[in-house]
Amino acid sequence: MSSAYEQAQQAGQGAVRAAICDAAIELLVAEGPAALTVRRIASAVGCSTKVIYTLFGGKDGLVEELWREGFTRFGQALGGVRRDADPVAYLEAIGRAYRAYALAEPHYYRIMFEGVVPGFEPSPTARQDARETFAVPVSAVEECLKAGLFAEADAVEIADTLWIAAHGVVSLELAGFFTHDEAERRFEKMADALISAYSTPT
């Protein structure tokens, strides 16, 4: 039976990169960050260590690729939220998409936001690219401001505050402190409270 690497080779370099990333994530899930060595990943995917060094430059480059992949998927999740005629409803839906992504891709989420791989630091370029995924909630906040639904404030600051609060609830849920239903209720209450705090008096 052919290895994951041999099968991916037929589809091109992009498939090879994806197969290696998939193997790395599986090792991370099964054995923790200590298993993320070039030799272990190469063995899991069925390729030589040279392939990983050529494609990623080594372990740090591969972890950064996982970090970037997480943000790519995250950006797709936020960008896929259907726009609503009500800007506040649209912003709330983006918040729910944030939580849904974290629950669907917890291992990528932990690489992105929780420093699960000791010693890993994304490059400045990667960090800037990751930050750009938050253009979606910032744009949604700007719509609320333009519609007069939020009191005059900085859109980035509001979006960051919502992100900080969402991350807190989601991280506690992933750590097992709340059941799914408990976390959902607390997430909604947190979002309602923050949106109310920024809303213009009626």
N, C-alpha and C positions, 0 to 999 in steps of 0.2 A: 504494500500500500504506500502511495506517495505521501511525502510529508506536507505539512501546511505550506512550507516554503516552496516546494516543487509545484504544488498546485497554484500558488499565487504567481509564480514566475510566468506562467502561461498568460496571465492577465496583465502583466506589466509591472513596472516599479511601484506604482501607487498601491497595487494589491499586495506587493511584498512588504511595503511599509506598514500597511494595515494589518497584515498577518503577524508581523513582529510586535506591533503595539497590542494586538489582541492577546498574544502570548504573555506579554509583560503584565497586562492587567490581570490575566488569570493567575499568574504567579503571585501578584500582589494580594489578590483576594484569598488565595489558598494558603500562602505562607508568610505574608507580610513583606515589608520593604527590604528586609535582609536578603530575600530571594532575588532581588533585582540586580543580578550581576550579568555582565555580558555573556559569560560562559553558560549560565543557567538559561538565559533567554534564548541563546542560539540553540542549545540542546532541545528546548521545548518546541521551537519552531522548525527545527531540522535544517539549520543552515550553519555556515561557519561563522566564527566570531568576526572574521574579516568583513563579512556582509554588513554586520551591525556597525562596525567602525567606519565602513565606507559610507553608509547611509546616514548615520547619526553622529559620528565622531566619538562614540563611546557611550557609557551609561548616562552621563549628564545630558548629552544631546538627546538620548532616547527619552529620558524623563521629561525634558522640555517639550519633546514632541507629544507626549501624553498630556502634558499641561495645556499645550496649544489645542490638541484635539478636544479636550474637555471644553475649552472656551468656544471652539467652533460649534460643537453640539449645543452648548448653552445659548450661543447667539442664534442658532436656528430655532431653538425652542421659544425664545422670546420673540424673534421675528415672525414666528408662525402664529402669533396671537391675532385673532380677527379683530380688526378695528371696530369700534362702537361709536355710534353717534354721540354718546355721552362720554366725554373725555375721562371722567372719574371712573366710570365702569370699565373703560379700556385699561386704565392704570391698575385697577384692582385685578383685572384678568392677567395682566403681566406679572403681578405679584404671585398669583396662583401658579402661573407657568414656571416661575422661579422655584417654588417649592416642588412642583411636579417633576422638574428636571432633577433636582437634588435627590429625590426619592427613586427616580428611575435610573440614575447614573451615580450612585453614592460613592463609588471608588474614584471616578473622575472628579467628583465634587470635592472629595477629601484631598486629592492631589492639588486641585486648584486653590482651595481656600484653607486647608487645615494642616499644611506642612507635614503630610503623612510620610514623605520621603526625607529622612534627616539629611541636612546639609545642602539640599537642593535650593538653588536660587535662580529664578528665571532671568534671562537676559533682559536688559532695558527695552530692547525692541519687542520681545515677547510680551513683556509686561504692558507696554503701550498698546500692542495689538489686543491684548485681553481687555484692557480698559475700554477700548472702542466698542466692545459688545454691549456696554451699558448706554450706548446712544439711544437704544429703544426706550428704556424707561425715562431717560432725560427728555426725549422728544414728547413722550406722553405727558410729563409734568408741564412742559412748555405749552401744550395744548390746553391744559387746565388753567394755566396762568392767562393765556390769551382770551379764554372764554370768561375770565373773571370769576372762576370758581375757587381759585386759591388766592389768598392775600399775596400782595407783591413780595417776591423773595427770589433767591437765586435757584434756578431749576436744578442745577447740578447738586447743590447742597441738599435740596429736598430729596432728590433721587438717591443720593448717598445715604441720607438718614433712613429712608425706607429700606435700602439694601442692608444697612447695619442691623436694623430690627429684624428683617426677614432672615438674615443669616443666623441671628441668635436663636430664633425659634427652630429653624431647620436643623441647626447643629445639635441642639438638645434632643430633637426628635430622632436624629440619626444615632445619637449616643444612647438611645433607649430610655430617656427620662419620661417620655410621654407615649401613650398609645397613639395610633394613627388618628383616631377620632378626637382624642384630647388635643393633639397638636393642631389638627385642622381648626377646632374651635378657637384655640388660643391664637393661631395665625390670623384668623378672621377678625378677632377682637383687637389684636395689635394693629392690623391694617386700618380698621375702622377708626381707632383712636388717633392714629397719626394723620390720617386724611382729614379727620374732623379738626385736628389742631391746626392744619394749614388752610382749611376752608374759610372762605369769607363768610361773615355773619349773615344770616338770612333774616 
